[in-house]
């Protein structure tokens, strides 16, 4: 993994987290958590893709298809967890 590929992948993950925040809204704490967990899900998805040899949208060393799926799945889980905690208050 090259440094430019890491930065570009992190930029795409930040964009995914920001779009999710734009759709669902929230405060500054929520956007920071969406971007952080988007990065985590993105790189987990990329790692799973390389270990399972699944290539959906491969661009250089980063598989953006599986990485975006991993990011969206983790963000959906985080949104579900935050929705559950909002109802309890």
N, C-alpha and C positions, 0 to 999 in steps of 0.2 A: 504494500500500500504506500503510495507516494503521498507527500505532504499536500500537494495541490488537490489530489483526489479526496483526501480526508477533509480539506476545507470546503470543497465543492459539495461533498456529501453532507457535511454539517449544515451548509447553507440550504440545501434542499430540505433537510430535516427541519430546520428552523422555519422554512416556508410552510411546510405541512402543519407544524404546530401553530403557526400564526393564522393559517386559514381555519383550522379547527376552532381557535379562539374567536375568530371573526364570526363564525357560524353560531357558536354556542354562547359567546359572551363571557363576562366575568370581570374580576378585578385584576390588579397587577400581579398578585400572588398566583392567580390561576394561569395567566399567560406565561409566567416564568416556569411553572410546573409543566404546562403543555409543551413548551419548547424543550425543557430538559428531558422529559419522558419521550418526546419525539426523537431526540438524538439517541437515547438508549434503545428504543425500538428499532430505529433505522439501522444502527450498527449490529444489533442482534439479528435482524432480518438479513443483513448482508453476510454475517458470519454463518448463519444457518444455510443460506444459499450456497456459499462456497463449500461447506462440508457435505451437503447433499447433492452437489453438482446440478442445481436447478438454476437455469438462467432464463429470466423473463425479459429484462431490458438491460442487458449488459453494456456498460460504457466504460471502457478501460478496466480497472480493477474493481469497480463498484457495480453491483447488480441493483439498479435502481428499482426494478419491479418488485423483487422480494423485499428489498429494504423499505420501500414505501408501504408494502402490505404489513410488514412487521411494525412499522411506525404507527399505522392506522389502527392495528389491532391493540397495541399497547395503549394508545390514546383512548380508544373506546373503553378499555378496561379502567383506565384512570378516570374517565368521565363518569362511568358507572359507579365507581367508588366515591367520587366526590358528590355525585347526585344522592347517593345513599346517606352520606354524612350531612348534607344540606337538609334532608327531610327530618332528621333527628333533632335539629336545633329548634 
